[in-house]
Amino acid sequence: MRKNLTVLLLAAWTLSATAQLPDSGTFLLHKFAQNIGKEHYSLQYSETGPQYSINFKFVDRGSPVPLIAKLGVTDGNEPRSLIIKGRTSRFSTINDTIRIKDHTALIRVDDSSYSKDLGPLAFPVAGYSPGTVQMMLLKYWESHGRPASIPILPTGAVQIRLDGEDVIEQDKPLHLNRYVISGLVWGNELLWTRADGQLVCLITNDAEGDKLEMMLEPYESLLPTMLTRAAGYGMEMFTRSTVLPKARPTAIVGGKLIDVATGTSIDNSVILLEGGLIKATGKSGELAVPRDYTVIHAEGRTILPGLWDMHAHFEQAEWGPAYLAAGVTTVRDCGNEFEYINAIQGAIDGGKGIGPHILKAGIVDGPGATGLGIIRAANPAEAVAVVKKYKDNGFVQIKIYSSVTPEVLKAICQEAHRQGLTVTGHIPEGMTIQQGVEDGMDMVNHVQYVFSVMKPGKDRSVDVNDSANQRVFRFLKEHGTVMDPTIGVFEMVFRNTKDDITQMEPAFYSLPLPLQALFKNMGMPPANAAQFKPILESMGRIVKTMHDLGIPIVAGTDMGFPGYSLDRELELYVAAGLTPLEAIQTATLIPAQVMKQDKVTGTIAPGRRADLIIVEGNPLTQIRDIRNVRTVVKGGEIYDPVKLHSLAGFGK
Ligand SMILES: [Zn+2]
């Protein structure tokens, strides 16, 4: 009975506002464009009022991520309560209860309870999931006169903007309203609704930073279109508020210019940039600065080539400015959504976005339930087709994922090499690094694949001088295998959560709040962390041993603290025994060589692309100075890291 009454009341009310939402719906959840689960909501009527009952669940690489939520509203659609319990990623849980009454919120987050006095606006929304709560948040924003900011519970605030209208051409053109929400996850989320307010598509990031897409059930086939548009709109938000720099004739004068190939330097140097290239380098007083050049003073500073991140996953537009701000002018994207990374790269290269140069590695996995993404190869014929698809779209490398079979691995490597592509990736499950390399892999991601074939000693620590272990190193050396260790990932996972996080990341408290929340609890209780310490130290010794043998080591982050984790990776190499110069080479010279870009960039020399950074202090004497990037030059375009960081939501 009550239900019918409420529906009538709502119907009357909505005539003057917006149309009424359907009472139920299903969103299909996607990661790497693959449907991995769903969220179903239904509106129910209890004694206390209308309530959205929400069941959310996806399975990510074999790990279930279930979530149950109940959002109570009043007959006028004001929020009354939110109860949410379950997982928000493979590695994180949530257990929140929020009740709103008489301008007070009673909040319980895990085991702690407190109350909060509320102002005129407040909405309970505990994160990116479930989509239904964000749909109701949009309705709340509309019905309260589209306020600039809405405080959210348990903590934070969101900004919402109607960004425009999209018309999707199909049998009958589909008109969708496009909204941007910021403050819930790092950066901007994009949401599309129908005229009745029904959420059709939400593109967000889950609690491990992976892009997650929710598509209302009948619209799933629009996903590739939405991904392409999301990349364009995400980038456009930066270019709308900033004037993109143009490469103009520029002279950088007075700094200490480092030749990363030799470690030699020119004090009081002059570097002339023109047409996006380095035109000449020399000494002040010897190399004249043409009159029409803009001069950048670099006294007391060190000039290095732009840095590389050899293990990026560019899963949201904010990576662009965040990378550049940290001095990263080139990344290898180690696996992404096909449409998304193509559109991101297109926007940046086409002058419609902000970000580093991108070299794309196309990800491929085998069939099976634990696989990742929609690009799979189950047999050699499919392997050939995947390589062709990537090659035709400008990818320079294939990234192997964990459930590729040995037969398919061989076929991928053969075809990739035939097409002039190289192969990197995970060592597929059940194989050793030696088998992966024998089957044709040129490069390997993550030092764990070396660690796991080492003879274990006491405490699982590794004796790098052991003869069996030496054989592994020699094998990799003989095969010219390139390694990106991502040792910073292991440091983060094995971290003692009681330790001060600023030792690992000095800029931690300048990170956007959603990122701080995401990383704060990553790690282990002290006792467990102590057990993993010998492993982390062994990984350092493995990197140092490989480096000394001449195995190319390239620095990569696998995301982490956006941009800054590259600095951390270099610090960890120095802690493992590399000199600061050797560490810097792993993020400049060596990646350029192994990616066959060393005639283009990677060093500061005439004819090379003008990719360089001006750094306060001298990272060659103290590696931590690599964090003090004051000016970034990418292809001759001059960027200010402070402004870039503010575009990426840092420093607030
Ligand atoms: Zn990765």
Residues whose N, C-alpha, C, O or C-beta is under 5 A from the ligand:
A	BS01	ZN	C334 D558
